[in-house]
């Protein structure tokens, strides 16, 4: 059986990082994933996906992301149930994150790199390039 989920979206709030009684880190968050199409009003809608992440991955995700961070996640879909205080069964579907990738540079410690002149002689089409038969390798 295959249960693989790959999503790209923005974290809707800071990661809710907690620790179990045994000391394992667990993080819960929602990921806003844009739909590929627009609705009847021409607006793009999003799905808000519940996600859970465990152990060191949870700590790293909480340390390196914040509300609005664009990330990619790789994981699996999980469903679980529990009985609420009124005795009603509650069903939860979530993505268990196994890996994540930051998809944009961090804003708080961006270093300005000096700009380099990477112009090619072919960048300006109005300039003529003088090539003779002796310049060709064949």
RARA-V133110 format. One record per pair of residues at least 4 apart in sequence whose ideal C-beta (glycine too) atoms are under 7 Angstrom apart, sorted by the first residue. I is the first residue (numbers start at 0). J is the second residue. D is the distance in whole Angstrom. If there is no record, write none. Layout:
{{I | J | D} {I | J | D}}
//
This chain:
{{2 | 75 | 4} {2 | 76 | 6} {3 | 75 | 6} {4 | 74 | 5} {4 | 75 | 6} {4 | 76 | 5} {4 | 94 | 5} {5 | 73 | 5} {6 | 30 | 6} {6 | 32 | 5} {6 | 48 | 6} {6 | 72 | 5} {6 | 94 | 7} {7 | 32 | 7} {7 | 71 | 5} {7 | 102 | 7} {8 | 30 | 4} {8 | 31 | 5} {8 | 32 | 4} {9 | 31 | 5} {9 | 67 | 6} {9 | 68 | 7} {9 | 69 | 5} {10 | 28 | 6} {10 | 30 | 6} {10 | 64 | 5} {10 | 66 | 6} {10 | 67 | 7} {10 | 68 | 5} {10 | 70 | 6} {11 | 29 | 4} {11 | 31 | 5} {11 | 47 | 6} {11 | 66 | 7} {12 | 28 | 7} {12 | 29 | 7} {12 | 66 | 5} {13 | 65 | 5} {13 | 66 | 6} {14 | 26 | 4} {14 | 28 | 5} {14 | 60 | 6} {14 | 61 | 4} {14 | 64 | 6} {15 | 26 | 6} {15 | 27 | 5} {15 | 28 | 7} {16 | 24 | 6} {16 | 26 | 5} {16 | 57 | 6} {16 | 58 | 7} {16 | 61 | 4} {17 | 25 | 6} {18 | 22 | 6} {18 | 23 | 7} {18 | 24 | 6} {19 | 23 | 5} {19 | 25 | 6} {23 | 53 | 6} {23 | 54 | 6} {24 | 53 | 7} {24 | 54 | 6} {24 | 57 | 4} {24 | 58 | 5} {25 | 51 | 7} {25 | 53 | 6} {25 | 57 | 6} {26 | 52 | 5} {26 | 57 | 4} {26 | 60 | 6} {26 | 61 | 5} {27 | 51 | 5} {28 | 50 | 5} {29 | 47 | 5} {29 | 48 | 7} {29 | 49 | 6} {29 | 50 | 7} {30 | 48 | 5} {30 | 50 | 6} {30 | 72 | 7} {31 | 45 | 5} {31 | 47 | 6} {32 | 45 | 6} {32 | 46 | 5} {32 | 48 | 6} {33 | 43 | 6} {33 | 45 | 5} {34 | 43 | 6} {34 | 44 | 5} {34 | 45 | 7} {34 | 46 | 7} {37 | 41 | 5} {37 | 42 | 6} {37 | 43 | 5} {38 | 42 | 5} {38 | 44 | 6} {48 | 94 | 6} {49 | 93 | 4} {50 | 72 | 7} {50 | 93 | 6} {50 | 94 | 5} {50 | 96 | 5} {51 | 93 | 5} {51 | 95 | 6} {51 | 96 | 7} {52 | 56 | 5} {52 | 57 | 4} {52 | 60 | 5} {52 | 96 | 4} {53 | 57 | 5} {55 | 59 | 6} {56 | 60 | 6} {56 | 96 | 7} {56 | 99 | 7} {57 | 61 | 6} {58 | 62 | 6} {59 | 63 | 6} {60 | 64 | 6} {60 | 99 | 6} {63 | 101 | 6} {64 | 68 | 4} {64 | 70 | 6} {69 | 102 | 4} {69 | 103 | 5} {70 | 99 | 5} {70 | 100 | 7} {70 | 101 | 6} {70 | 102 | 6} {71 | 99 | 7} {71 | 100 | 4} {71 | 102 | 6} {72 | 94 | 7} {72 | 96 | 5} {72 | 99 | 5} {73 | 97 | 6} {73 | 98 | 4} {74 | 94 | 5} {74 | 95 | 5} {74 | 96 | 4} {74 | 97 | 5} {75 | 95 | 5} {76 | 92 | 7} {76 | 94 | 6} {77 | 93 | 6} {77 | 95 | 5} {78 | 90 | 7} {78 | 91 | 7} {78 | 92 | 5} {79 | 91 | 5} {80 | 88 | 5} {80 | 89 | 6} {80 | 90 | 5} {81 | 89 | 6} {82 | 86 | 6} {82 | 87 | 7} {82 | 88 | 6} {83 | 87 | 5} {83 | 89 | 5} {104 | 109 | 6} {105 | 109 | 7} {118 | 122 | 5} {120 | 128 | 6} {121 | 128 | 7} {130 | 134 | 5}}
//
